[in-house]
Amino acid sequence: MQRYVEPLTFALVMFPLAAALFTLPYVLYSYRRYGSILPMRVLCVYAFIFYLMCVYCLAILPFPSADTVVTQHVGLNLIPFSYVPEILTATVEFSIKDPSTWMSAFFASGLYEPVLNILMFLPLGVFLRYYFGWGRRRTVLTALALSLFLEVTQYTATYGLAPFRYRLTDVNDLIHNTLGGLLGYAVTPFLTGFLPSRERLNQLSYQRGRRVSYIRRLMAFLTDQALVSGAATMLGYFLPRNWCYVALVILLGVVAGQCGGATPGKLLVRIRVADAGGGSARLWQHLARCLMLHVGVARLDIFFGGAGVLLSFLLLTAAFLGAVKGGIRNRPQTMFDRWTHTMVESSIPCPQEDTP
């Protein structure tokens, strides 16, 4: 079992990095698709990523060193079930009455490798059926494709990264892995019966997405701020940078007024600004919001120098405390909403059925 410890340990160590790289794209996808981030959905997605990392590491690790002496040629086996004669002729000590012999007989007989290959792909079938909602045929083909990818990786010595071929490329692995995916598909209803269905997860995600969270607003704000600041920096080589910035903020408000209350950042996470009384917000409301947020919060130093930084900090602190107060009261409304008599709403429709 020691041969499996190093690959799994490596997958565990590298998982936080993979999760960090995946987080921002996943958050953007979730907000665009559902308008919310559901903890159960996050758990499923990150568990699936960790599972795939474990499978890949088990297939390619540990790497041999360049100075390893090759004593046996590792090639290609295209004979299905070639291990059966070895299992039938293996001499093992086994007694049904003595449980202490069961594990040693299992590993000594050569049966453990086919069984472990089947079990390794069983979670894949469960994930694909439960979370992704895939049918049997698509699940089986995906298991076959993933297994083929791993076998090609082994046959090419991890695409030339290893000094030589160190794993047998075996057609039996394709058979067992595909069978494992099919078995996982078959047992999914028994393993996930206590979990909420995929349809229920979608329904909860859309319901939560109707109320725009502060994180969703913040992502829209940071996107718009990055666009305005980047454009102002480029124009600043030819024109006064600060006034370019203010002009671009005003242009952002005009764009929001002409695009149904959505700036580029808001389009990214699919939210829009509307009048608090219902209907579309007026142009002055969009301009006021943009100037408050992108000048008042972000760049008061344009007009007041060093003191503007302090004023922006105080305004940001007041906005944060107001957001906390609104969160406690279950009313996600900021002081900018109240001052401009506007509200931020989701622009995502809530269909009856959808895919994850």
C-alpha positions in Angstrom: 0.0 0.0 0.0 3.0 2.3 0.4 3.1 2.9 -3.4 -0.2 4.7 -3.1 0.8 7.0 -0.2 3.1 9.3 -2.2 0.7 10.0 -5.1 -2.2 10.7 -2.7 0.0 12.9 -0.5 1.1 14.9 -3.5 -2.5 15.4 -4.6 -3.4 16.5 -1.2 -0.6 19.0 -1.0 -1.3 20.4 -4.5 -5.0 20.6 -4.1 -5.1 24.1 -2.3 -3.2 25.6 -5.2 -5.5 24.0 -7.8 -8.5 25.2 -5.8 -7.1 28.7 -5.6 -6.6 28.8 -9.3 -10.1 27.5 -9.9 -12.0 29.6 -7.4 -12.3 32.9 -9.4 -13.5 31.3 -12.7 -15.9 29.1 -10.7 -17.3 32.1 -8.7 -17.8 34.0 -12.0 -19.5 31.0 -13.6 -21.8 30.5 -10.6 -22.9 34.1 -10.5 -23.5 34.2 -14.2 -25.4 30.9 -14.3 -27.3 31.0 -11.0 -26.7 34.3 -9.3 -25.5 32.6 -6.2 -22.9 30.2 -4.7 -24.5 27.2 -3.0 -22.3 25.5 -0.4 -23.4 22.0 -1.4 -22.6 22.7 -5.0 -19.2 24.1 -4.0 -18.5 20.9 -2.0 -19.4 18.7 -5.0 -17.2 20.6 -7.4 -14.1 20.8 -5.2 -14.5 17.2 -4.2 -14.6 16.3 -8.0 -11.5 18.3 -8.6 -9.7 16.6 -5.8 -10.8 13.2 -7.0 -9.5 13.9 -10.5 -6.2 15.0 -9.1 -5.9 11.8 -7.0 -6.7 9.6 -10.1 -4.0 11.4 -12.2 -1.4 11.3 -9.5 -2.0 7.6 -8.9 -1.6 7.0 -12.6 1.8 8.8 -13.1 3.5 9.0 -9.7 6.0 8.3 -8.4 8.4 9.4 -11.2 11.5 7.3 -11.6 14.8 9.1 -11.3 17.1 9.5 -14.3 19.8 7.3 -12.8 17.3 4.4 -12.2 18.6 1.1 -13.6 16.0 -0.4 -16.0 15.9 -4.1 -15.3 12.6 -4.9 -17.1 11.1 -3.6 -20.3 7.7 -1.9 -19.7 5.6 -1.9 -22.9 2.1 -2.5 -24.1 -0.4 -5.3 -23.3 -3.3 -5.7 -25.7 -4.5 -9.1 -24.5 -7.7 -8.7 -22.4 -7.8 -10.5 -19.1 -4.3 -11.7 -19.4 -3.9 -11.8 -15.7 -6.6 -14.5 -15.2 -4.2 -17.5 -15.6 -1.8 -15.9 -13.0 -4.6 -15.6 -10.5 -5.8 -19.1 -11.1 -2.3 -20.6 -10.6 -1.2 -18.4 -7.8 -0.3 -20.2 -4.6 -1.7 -18.2 -1.6 -2.4 -19.0 2.0 -6.1 -18.5 2.5 -8.7 -19.7 4.9 -12.3 -18.6 5.0 -12.3 -19.2 8.7 -9.2 -17.1 9.3 -9.8 -13.4 8.6 -6.1 -12.6 9.1 -5.4 -14.4 5.8 -8.0 -12.5 3.7 -6.0 -9.4 3.0 -2.7 -11.1 2.3 -4.4 -13.6 0.0 -6.1 -10.7 -1.8 -2.9 -8.9 -2.6 -0.8 -12.0 -3.2 -3.3 -13.4 -5.8 -3.0 -10.6 -8.2 -6.7 -9.9 -7.9 -6.2 -6.6 -6.1 -5.1 -4.6 -9.2 -8.2 -5.2 -11.3 -10.4 -4.6 -8.2 -8.6 -1.3 -7.3 -8.9 -0.1 -10.9 -12.6 -0.7 -10.8 -13.0 1.1 -7.5 -10.8 4.0 -8.6 -13.3 4.9 -11.3 -16.4 4.2 -9.3 -16.6 7.8 -7.9 -16.4 9.1 -11.4 -19.7 7.4 -12.3 -21.3 8.8 -9.2 -20.2 12.4 -9.8 -21.2 12.3 -13.5 -24.7 10.9 -12.7 -25.5 12.8 -9.5 -24.0 16.2 -10.0 -23.7 16.6 -13.8 -26.9 14.6 -14.5 -25.3 12.6 -17.3 -26.9 9.4 -18.8 -25.4 6.0 -18.8 -23.9 6.1 -22.2 -22.2 9.5 -21.7 -20.8 8.3 -18.4 -19.4 5.1 -19.8 -17.8 7.0 -22.7 -16.3 9.6 -20.4 -14.8 6.9 -18.2 -13.3 5.2 -21.2 -11.9 8.5 -22.5 -10.3 9.4 -19.2 -8.8 5.9 -18.9 -7.5 6.1 -22.4 -5.9 9.5 -21.6 -4.1 8.0 -18.6 -2.9 5.0 -20.6 -1.5 7.2 -23.4 0.2 9.3 -20.7 1.8 6.2 -19.3 2.8 4.8 -22.7 4.5 8.1 -23.7 6.4 8.2 -20.3 4.2 11.2 -19.3 4.8 12.8 -22.7 8.5 12.6 -22.4 8.9 14.1 -19.0 10.0 10.8 -17.5 13.4 9.3 -18.5 11.7 6.1 -19.7 8.4 4.1 -19.7 7.9 3.0 -16.1 4.2 1.9 -16.2 2.6 -0.9 -18.2 0.1 0.3 -20.7 -2.6 -2.3 -20.3 -5.9 -2.8 -22.2 -7.2 -4.4 -19.0 -7.0 -1.0 -17.3 -9.3 0.4 -19.9 -11.8 -2.4 -19.3 -11.7 -2.2 -15.5 -11.8 1.6 -15.4 -14.7 1.8 -17.8 -16.5 -0.9 -15.7 -15.8 1.1 -12.6 -17.5 4.2 -14.2 -20.5 2.0 -15.2 -20.7 0.5 -11.7 -20.6 4.0 -10.1 -23.4 5.1 -12.4 -25.5 2.0 -11.3 -25.0 2.5 -7.5 -25.4 6.3 -7.5 -29.1 6.2 -6.4 -28.1 4.1 -3.3 -25.1 6.3 -2.4 -26.7 9.7 -2.9 -30.3 9.0 -1.8 -29.9 11.1 1.3 -28.5 14.1 -0.7 -30.6 16.8 -2.4 -31.3 16.1 -6.0 -29.6 18.0 -8.8 -32.9 19.7 -9.6 -33.3 20.8 -6.0 -29.7 22.2 -6.0 -30.6 24.2 -9.1 -33.8 25.4 -7.6 -32.1 26.6 -4.4 -29.3 28.3 -6.4 -31.8 30.3 -8.5 -33.8 31.2 -5.5 -30.8 32.6 -3.6 -29.6 34.3 -6.8 -32.7 36.5 -6.8 -31.2 38.5 -3.9 -28.0 40.1 -5.0 -25.2 39.4 -2.4 -22.6 41.9 -1.4 -19.8 39.7 -2.9 -21.6 39.7 -6.3 -21.8 43.5 -6.1 -18.2 43.8 -5.1 -17.1 41.7 -8.1 -19.1 44.0 -10.4 -17.5 47.1 -8.8 -14.0 45.8 -9.0 -14.4 44.9 -12.7 -15.7 48.3 -13.5 -13.0 49.9 -11.4 -10.3 47.9 -13.2 -11.6 48.9 -16.6 -11.9 52.6 -15.8 -8.5 52.8 -14.1 -6.8 50.9 -16.9 -8.3 53.1 -19.6 -7.5 56.2 -17.6 -3.9 55.1 -17.3 -3.5 54.6 -21.0 -5.2 57.9 -21.9 -3.1 59.6 -19.2 -0.1 59.4 -21.5 -1.8 62.0 -23.7 -4.3 63.8 -21.5 -4.5 64.8 -17.8 -4.9 61.4 -16.1 -7.2 62.5 -13.2 -9.7 64.2 -15.5 -9.7 61.3 -17.9 -10.6 59.1 -14.9 -13.6 61.3 -14.0 -14.7 61.5 -17.6 -14.6 57.7 -17.9 -16.6 57.4 -14.7 -19.3 59.7 -16.1 -19.2 57.6 -19.3 -19.7 54.5 -17.2 -22.9 56.0 -15.8 -24.1 56.9 -19.3 -23.5 53.4 -20.5 -25.5 52.0 -17.5 -28.3 54.4 -18.4 -28.4 53.2 -22.0 -27.9 49.5 -21.3 -30.8 48.8 -18.9 -28.9 49.6 -15.7 -25.9 47.4 -16.4 -22.2 48.4 -16.6 -19.6 45.9 -17.9 -19.0 44.6 -14.4 -22.7 44.2 -13.8 -23.1 42.4 -17.1 -20.3 40.0 -16.0 -22.3 38.8 -12.9 -25.7 39.5 -14.5 -27.1 42.3 -12.2 -28.5 45.7 -13.0 -29.6 48.9 -11.2 -33.2 49.8 -11.2 -35.3 52.5 -9.5 -36.3 51.6 -5.9 -40.0 52.1 -6.8 -39.8 49.8 -9.7 -39.0 50.3 -13.4 -35.8 51.6 -14.9 -33.5 54.0 -13.1 -33.0 57.5 -14.5 -29.7 58.7 -16.0 -29.0 61.0 -13.0 -29.3 58.0 -10.7 -26.8 56.0 -12.7 -24.4 59.0 -12.8 -24.7 59.6 -9.1 -24.1 56.0 -8.2 -21.0 55.8 -10.5 -19.5 59.0 -9.1 -20.2 58.0 -5.5 -18.6 54.5 -6.0 -15.7 55.2 -8.4 -14.8 58.7 -7.3 -16.2 59.0 -3.7 -15.0 55.6 -2.5 -12.1 55.0 -4.8 -10.5 58.3 -5.9 -11.4 61.3 -3.7 -7.6 62.1 -3.8 -8.2 63.5 -7.2 -9.9 66.6 -5.6 -8.5 66.6 -2.1 -5.1 65.1 -2.3 -3.9 63.2 0.8 -7.0 64.2 2.7 -9.1 62.6 0.0 -7.6 59.2 0.9 -8.8 59.6 4.4 -12.3 60.8 3.3 -12.5 57.8 0.9 -11.6 55.5 3.8 -14.2 57.0 6.0 -16.8 56.7 3.3 -15.8 53.1 2.6 -16.0 52.3 6.4 -19.5 53.8 6.5 -20.6 51.8 3.5 -19.2 48.6 5.1 -20.9 49.2 8.4 -24.1 49.9 6.5 -23.7 46.7 4.6 -23.2 44.7 7.8 -26.3 46.3 9.3 -28.3 45.4 6.2 -27.0 41.9 6.3 -28.1 41.5 10.0 -31.5 42.8 9.1 -31.6 40.5 6.0 -31.9 43.6 3.8 -28.9 43.9 1.4 -29.2 47.6 0.8 -26.2 50.1 0.9 -26.3 53.8 1.6 -25.7 54.4 -2.1 -29.0 52.6 -2.8 -30.8 54.9 -0.3 -29.1 58.1 -1.4 -29.9 57.5 -5.1 -33.3 55.8 -4.5 -32.2 52.7 -6.5 -31.8 49.0 -5.9 -29.7 46.3 -7.4 -31.5 43.3 -8.8 -30.5 40.1 -10.6 -31.1 39.8 -14.4 -31.0 36.0 -14.4 -34.3 34.3 -15.2 -35.3 31.3 -13.1 -36.1 28.4 -15.4 -37.9 25.3 -14.2 -35.0 23.0 -15.1 -31.4 23.5 -15.9 -28.1 21.7 -16.0 -25.2 22.4 -13.6 
